[in-house]
Amino acid sequence: MMVNMSELNNMRTSDFSFLTENEAFFYVDHNNCLCSTISGKVIAANREQLDILIRYFQKIRGKVQPAPYWLSEHQQ
């Protein structure tokens, strides 16, 4: 399933979570490699590479804008 930018901008956090859990963005292939659903290319071939990606995502997390309150599961 392809999701465009407009859909992502207006998507509830719970819907994004559902898509993520159902491999809309990433999947593990028959060789146990992490792949991009969009390109079909291998993103990480082993757990150490995946850990590096996770650390990178944690590092840049603060640069990404927070979800608007009306889309967030954590409404204030």
N, C-alpha and C positions, 0 to 999 in steps of 0.2 A: 504494500500500500504506500503510495507516494503522498506526502503531506507537503503542502506549499506554505510559504511564509505567512500569508494571510490567515490560513487555518491555524498555524502554530501560535500566532499572536492572539487569537481569540479562543484558544482551546483551554478548557478547564484542566487544572492540574491532574485531577482524577482520570480524565480522558487520555492525557499524555502518558500517565503511568500505565494505563491499560495498553496503549499502543506499544510502549517500551517493553512491557512484559510479554507481548505477543509478537515480538521480533520485527516491529515496523522499522527499526533503525539499525539494529545489529542482530546477528545470529551466530551460533557456533556451527561450523560446517562438519562434514564427515571426518575431517582430519583433526577435529577438536581445536580449530583456529577461530578466533573472533573475526567476523567479516562484516563489512558494511552492506546493508540491504540495498542501499541506493546504487553502489558501484559493483557490488559482488566481490570486491577485492578484500584480501586479508588485511586486517588492521593490526592484529597481534597473533603471533604464532605460538606463544607459550605464556604461562602465568607471569613470569617476570616482566615480559613486555606489557601484559595487561596491567600489572601493578604500576609500571611507569606511566601508562596512560591515566590510570586512576589518580596518581599523585599529580600529574599535570592538570587534570580537570579540577582537582582540589585547589591547586595553585591559582588557576584563573577564575575560579568561582566568584570571587569578589568583583570581578570586572563585568560580570553579566548582570543585567538589571533584574530586580526582584519581580515576582509575579504580581500583577495588579490584584488588589484585595478581592475583587469580584470573581476572579478566576482561581484564586488560591484555595487550597484545602485548609489553610491556616488563617482563616479570616479573623480580623481583629475586632 
